[in-house]
Amino acid sequence: MAINQIATIAVMVSDEDKAKEWYKKKLNFEIMSNEPHWIVVGPKGVSTGIHLCPDSELEPGNQGIVLKADNAEKTCKDLKKNGVEFVRELAKADWDESMSYAIFKDPDGNEFMLM
């Protein structure tokens, strides 16, 4: 199994642009991604960022945590062999055909995205 990084953790915000400026000016975070509905901020030099989710609640079960693996297909197979339950099989992302992700859950129903 090769989950090797926590990529992002979601934080709900009422205004993503206002939040972006606050994290930048008040905490001196850098902007790691600045796409529509995908603004990520974090301290300089880190690989894990805070995804600023605009004014909507996460879906039930969704923890807003994205994990990364060098080989997502192999990692999903290994996790399944270990008894991990998937609620979304590895497939292309609707928002970007070059990206694939799966969603699995822990015993309490908390869901994690694996890219």
C-alpha positions in Angstrom: 0.0 0.0 0.0 1.3 3.4 -0.8 -0.7 6.3 0.5 2.1 8.7 0.8 0.6 12.2 1.4 -2.3 14.1 2.9 -2.9 16.5 0.1 -5.6 18.8 1.4 -8.0 19.2 4.3 -11.2 21.1 3.6 -12.3 24.1 5.7 -15.8 25.6 5.1 -15.7 29.3 4.4 -18.4 31.9 3.7 -16.3 33.7 1.0 -13.4 31.8 -0.5 -11.7 35.0 -1.9 -12.0 36.8 1.5 -10.7 33.7 3.3 -7.8 33.4 0.8 -6.7 37.0 1.5 -7.0 36.4 5.3 -4.8 33.3 5.3 -2.3 35.1 3.0 -2.1 38.4 4.9 -2.7 37.3 8.5 -0.9 33.9 8.5 1.6 34.6 5.7 0.4 31.5 3.9 1.0 31.1 0.2 -1.6 30.3 -2.4 -1.0 26.8 -3.5 -3.9 26.6 -6.0 -6.3 29.3 -7.2 -8.9 27.6 -9.3 -12.7 28.1 -9.1 -13.9 26.1 -6.1 -10.3 24.9 -5.5 -8.4 27.5 -3.6 -5.7 25.9 -1.4 -3.5 27.7 1.0 -0.7 26.7 3.3 2.6 27.7 4.9 5.6 28.0 2.5 7.3 24.8 1.6 4.6 22.4 2.8 2.8 19.8 0.6 -0.4 19.6 2.6 -2.8 22.5 2.2 -6.1 23.9 3.4 -8.8 23.7 0.7 -11.1 26.7 1.3 -14.6 25.3 0.5 -17.1 28.1 -0.2 -20.3 28.3 1.9 -21.7 24.8 1.5 -21.7 21.9 3.8 -19.7 18.8 3.0 -21.7 15.8 1.8 -22.6 13.4 4.7 -19.6 11.2 5.4 -17.2 13.5 3.5 -14.4 14.6 5.8 -12.8 17.0 3.3 -9.5 15.1 3.4 -7.7 14.1 0.2 -5.0 11.5 0.3 -2.5 10.9 -2.5 -0.8 7.7 -3.7 1.9 7.3 -6.4 -0.2 4.4 -7.9 -3.8 4.9 -7.0 -5.0 1.8 -8.9 -2.6 -0.5 -7.0 -3.3 1.2 -3.7 -7.1 0.7 -4.1 -6.5 -3.0 -4.9 -4.3 -3.3 -1.8 -6.8 -1.5 0.4 -9.6 -3.7 -0.8 -7.5 -6.8 0.0 -7.2 -5.4 3.5 -11.0 -5.2 3.8 -11.4 -1.4 3.2 -14.9 -0.5 1.8 -15.1 1.8 -1.2 -18.1 4.1 -1.8 -16.7 5.3 -5.2 -14.5 3.1 -7.3 -11.4 4.7 -8.9 -12.6 6.6 -12.0 -11.9 9.9 -13.8 -12.9 13.1 -12.1 -15.9 15.0 -13.6 -14.0 18.3 -13.3 -10.7 17.1 -14.8 -10.4 14.1 -17.2 -6.6 13.8 -16.3 -7.4 13.1 -12.7 -8.8 10.0 -11.1 -10.1 9.4 -7.6 -11.8 6.9 -5.4 -13.6 7.3 -2.1 -13.3 4.8 0.8 -14.7 4.9 4.3 -13.6 3.9 7.8 -15.7 1.8 10.2 -17.5 5.0 11.4 -18.5 6.0 7.9 -16.0 8.8 7.5 -15.1 9.1 3.9 -11.7 9.9 2.4 -10.8 10.7 -1.2 -7.8 8.9 -2.7 -6.2 10.4 -5.8 
